[in-house]
Amino acid sequence: MALLDNLLTLHRVDSQVRALRSRVSSAETYFKAQERQLALLARQKTELETQLKQLQASVHALEVEQSTANERVDRLRADLNTSTNDRQYKAILNEMKVLEGQRDEIVKRAVEEMQRVDETKKRLETHEATIVERQKVREVAKGKFDECMKDVGDRLAELEAERARAADLVPDRERKLFDRVADETEGEAMAEITIVSLRHREFACGACNIEVPFETYARLSSNSNEAIQCKACTRILFLAEANRPADPKAAKGTKASEEDREKAALARDKAKFEKTKKL
Ligand SMILES: [Zn+2]
């Protein structure tokens, strides 16, 4: 087989491999994105839980402070009842007022902190519900990815082996060229030359439409063993089968069929002859 025929075979298998790989990789990308999203949500949940614990501890501390203040106020009230003189009475009363003020402040702070506890609990609940929803999405994504791997896995392995066999038929230099162009063009490494006008010797690259010189057309129509790239898009150019030079093996095939035709013609003549002989 000529180089360009082998390159076209390689191209055909390569395109199939790429299409399958991209199916798997998009399912994988989607699944991995769900995993990342869930990991982020889990971190946020831990942060909220830590926040909640801190707030609850702070509420508890304020409650302890509050009851200590209450006890002291109660003690002072008892002292007040047993105070013996006016000066002592006023002093205790003053201390009580200060303490009550402090206690009110503690109560106010405790109420605020409790509100924050409630808010944080609600946020945590909403967050947990989001996680449950996300887990469902992740399961669906995982199912699709597994299914894709199951469907595609074997076929991909087969195609990859086929691609390796096709690549083996192409010389090293041209294979590297093909691989490079295929990567650059997302698997569209080959471009058929469009004949714009044979009479005016006008040709174009079938992929990017940029003019292809007559010389390239002439070279490819007499020789399929050359990889010529489009000067604009770098794709490897080829001619439609009808304009390609006959493959030596294919030529043999034509010869064989010519022989067959001759044989058939001879057989027909012979039959005619037999017929006439009978008459
Ligand atoms: Zn081109």
Boltz pocket constraint, residues with backbone or C-beta under 6 A from the ligand:
constraints:
  - pocket:
      binder: B
      contacts: [[A, 191], [A, 205], [A, 206], [A, 207], [A, 208], [A, 209], [A, 210], [A, 230], [A, 231], [A, 232], [A, 233], [A, 234], [A, 235]]
      max_distance: 6.0
